[in-house]
């Protein structure tokens, strides 16, 4: 059976681009209505894009799309790996890009930032180690908060693999219920209070500062797992009900945050909280349709994903990590050179795409290779499980041997 979804690559790239446009054309000036953002404020140009607000304010929903795709891709990886191989693969996928991009961000902050250099050091160390900063302190770049949620999910999957009893189905059920209960309570609380009320602020805290608890975003990872399972076999009535709950939970999370935005930022007070929900739902439906087609075409040979689509998938990760602080610095430089703000934005994004292509094509593989060689000196590296020893996490997929599941968003080890 194959779960070959080339759609994931361009979808990831589109989601990253949406988040980048949100940060640069909306959040770069709209944050003043809510509070002080991260270090990007120290390098950003003083430019406004109020007329673009109706088309850019909901770009943050790209993160929720990322999480659904991550659920799918990680389920794919875990269903074929031993626990050690899975953990090593995730580390080799995440750390090289983080080290490169965090170092570049740190240097940009030192060169262009208006704050003292000492305030960047601890966030830089946290970023390099991928350690969540906790409730207090600042991220080196605000976009790094999503890595806390991602690594928490990876850790959860790893622990499930170690038990040899928990399957993908169990994990998806657990995350669905866990997150749905919280999001239902959150929606109830937020609908009856204002952003200045303490319970309202506590609920919001679990979205970014406490993202590693997966309370608000666990439903998105669960939905990704369900979609992966659906790509390999037909779902039962109970599993379809779980998908419905995960979707409703995800819609509740998006609606809650969108409502907070609309209430707190006067420039978009006339917009609808349903818009980001529809964008997210459209992405989920695309993945679901592709998963369904993959299951129905079992046994047939599908063509390889075009190289340019795979490249888009590889570019996404460094683009996400660099677009905010580094992108702001590029826009500021171009604006100060006399360029129109809108032109500066698109030139900056184009430059970042090219730089990120170089990072993913040339720099990351070199760092990853050096890391593998270093680790190999300390012992034998774990290997992927052969098909006849599929991990317990994959039980219930009812897949014929061998497993041939592809999600071409990464290369070699870090899959």
Protein Blocks (a to p, Z undefined) as FASTA:
>chain_A
ZZddfklmmmmmmmmmmmmmmmmmmmmmmmmmnoccdfklmmcccddffklmmmmmmmmm
mmmmmmmmmmmmmmmmmmmccfklmmmmmmmmmmmmmmmmmmmmmmmmmmmmmbdfklmm
mmmmmmmnopaebjndcdfblklmmmmmmmmmmmmmmmmmmnomacfklmmmmmmmmmmm
mmmmmmmmmmmccfkbmklmmmmmmmmmmmmnommmmmmmmmmmmmmmmmmoccdfklmm
mmmmmmmmmmmmmmmmmmmmmmmmmklmmpcfklmmmmmmmmmmmmmmmmmmmmmmgoia
cddddfklmmmmmmmmmmmmmmmmmmmmmmmmmmmnopafklmmmmmmmmmmmmmmmmmm
mmmmmmmmmmmmmmmmnoccdddddfklccfklgoklpacdddddddfbghjlZZ
